[in-house]
């Protein structure tokens, strides 16, 4: 049986099996440490009985007034542990904490527009596209001159505090904004 537990700093020495995936955004150590120090209750890992990490989620709380929300910064599951509902369980935990502890109006996340598997999963969990962020994901490869190259969907799921469902937009895929608006 696997174990769901808080993400710890030492987990950063064990998550290469998860982070070495084409869909996973990776960050510097200081980024992870900042999240662990600032939002420890929104950072979790799922570990196999052997101790091998299966997946993790990093989140934060952000915004003001009716824009106060939980945010999924990173959610990833190692390829060999996919299709076990781990991502759904990690997401449900972050949603629960965002709702009950932070009293957020919604939870949001950014996902590559080409990542159909993830988009379908999120839509199946009640998320919808709020807007499309032009050139959100970048590549600093040669010939790209540091310009971003791939769009992202900003997906949102209303929580209990959003009684009027203001975080849902029926035409979100048509709302295209510059990524600097994120």
C-alpha positions in Angstrom: 0.0 0.0 0.0 1.4 3.4 -0.9 1.7 6.3 1.5 0.4 9.9 1.0 2.6 12.2 3.0 3.8 15.8 3.1 6.6 16.6 0.6 9.9 17.0 2.4 13.2 18.7 1.3 14.9 15.3 1.1 12.3 14.2 -1.5 14.1 16.4 -4.0 16.9 13.8 -4.1 14.4 11.1 -5.0 12.1 12.5 -7.6 14.1 12.1 -10.9 12.0 9.1 -11.9 9.0 11.5 -11.9 10.6 14.7 -13.2 12.3 13.1 -16.2 9.1 13.1 -18.2 8.3 15.3 -21.2 5.1 16.8 -19.7 6.7 17.6 -16.3 7.9 21.2 -15.7 10.9 21.2 -13.5 12.3 24.0 -11.3 15.4 24.9 -9.4 15.9 23.7 -5.8 15.2 27.1 -4.4 11.8 27.0 -6.0 10.8 23.8 -4.4 12.2 24.9 -1.0 10.3 28.1 -1.2 7.0 26.2 -1.7 7.8 23.8 1.1 8.6 26.7 3.5 5.6 28.9 2.4 2.8 26.3 1.7 3.8 23.1 3.4 0.2 22.1 3.7 -0.3 22.2 -0.1 2.8 20.0 -1.0 2.5 16.2 -0.9 4.1 13.1 -2.3 2.7 9.6 -2.9 5.4 7.0 -2.1 5.5 3.3 -2.8 6.2 0.9 0.2 9.8 0.7 -1.0 10.1 4.5 -0.6 10.2 5.1 -4.3 8.3 8.3 -5.1 5.2 7.7 -7.3 4.0 11.3 -7.8 3.8 14.7 -6.1 1.8 17.9 -6.1 2.9 21.4 -5.2 0.4 24.1 -4.6 -0.1 27.6 -3.2 -2.8 30.0 -2.3 -2.9 33.3 -4.1 -5.1 36.3 -5.1 -7.4 38.8 -3.4 -11.1 39.1 -2.8 -13.1 36.8 -5.1 -9.9 35.9 -7.0 -8.6 34.2 -3.8 -7.7 30.7 -5.0 -5.7 27.6 -4.6 -3.2 26.9 -7.4 -1.7 23.7 -8.6 1.8 24.6 -9.5 3.0 21.1 -10.3 1.2 17.8 -10.4 3.0 14.8 -11.8 3.0 11.0 -11.6 5.9 8.8 -12.7 5.0 6.9 -15.9 5.0 3.5 -14.3 2.4 4.6 -11.7 -0.1 6.3 -14.0 -3.7 5.1 -14.5 -4.0 4.4 -10.7 -5.9 7.6 -9.9 -2.9 9.1 -8.0 -3.2 12.4 -9.8 -6.9 12.6 -8.9 -6.2 11.8 -5.2 -3.5 14.4 -5.0 -5.7 17.0 -6.7 -8.6 16.2 -4.4 -6.4 16.7 -1.4 -5.2 20.1 -2.6 -8.8 21.1 -3.5 -10.0 20.1 0.0 -7.3 22.1 1.8 -7.9 25.1 -0.5 -11.6 24.9 0.3 -11.5 24.2 4.1 -8.3 25.8 5.3 -7.8 28.7 2.8 -11.5 29.3 2.0 -10.6 29.8 -1.6 -13.2 30.5 -4.3 -11.6 28.1 -6.8 -8.5 26.0 -7.7 -6.7 26.7 -10.9 -3.8 25.3 -12.9 -2.0 25.7 -16.2 -1.7 22.9 -18.7 -0.2 22.7 -22.1 -2.9 23.0 -24.8 -1.4 19.9 -26.5 -1.6 17.7 -23.4 -5.0 16.1 -24.2 -4.7 13.4 -21.7 -4.2 15.9 -18.8 -7.0 18.2 -20.1 -9.4 15.3 -20.3 -8.5 14.2 -16.8 -9.0 17.7 -15.4 -12.3 18.2 -17.2 -13.4 14.8 -15.8 -12.6 16.2 -12.3 -14.8 19.3 -12.9 -12.2 21.8 -14.2 -13.0 24.0 -17.2 -10.9 26.3 -19.4 -11.0 29.9 -18.1 -8.7 31.3 -20.8 -5.8 30.4 -23.1 -2.5 32.0 -22.4 -0.5 32.7 -25.5 3.1 31.5 -25.6 3.1 30.5 -21.8 5.5 27.6 -22.0 9.0 28.4 -23.2 12.1 27.0 -24.6 15.4 28.6 -24.5 16.7 26.4 -27.4 18.9 27.7 -30.2 17.0 29.6 -32.8 14.2 30.4 -30.4 15.9 33.5 -28.8 14.2 32.9 -25.5 10.7 33.3 -26.8 8.0 31.2 -25.5 6.6 28.7 -27.9 3.5 26.9 -26.5 0.2 28.1 -25.3 -1.4 27.0 -22.0 -5.0 26.6 -20.8 -5.8 28.3 -17.4 -8.2 25.7 -16.0 -10.4 26.4 -13.0 -12.7 24.4 -10.7 -15.1 26.3 -8.4 -15.1 25.5 -4.7 -17.9 25.9 -2.1 -17.3 29.6 -1.6 -17.9 30.3 -5.3 -21.7 30.0 -5.0 -22.3 32.0 -8.1 -19.8 30.0 -10.1 -17.9 33.1 -11.2 -14.8 31.0 -11.9 -16.5 29.1 -14.7 -16.6 30.6 -18.2 -18.4 28.7 -21.0 -16.2 30.1 -23.8 -12.8 29.9 -22.1 -11.0 28.4 -25.0 -11.9 31.5 -27.1 -10.5 33.9 -24.4 -6.9 34.3 -25.6 -4.7 36.5 -23.6 -1.0 37.3 -23.5 0.9 35.1 -21.1 2.1 38.2 -19.1 -1.5 38.5 -17.9 -1.1 35.3 -15.9 
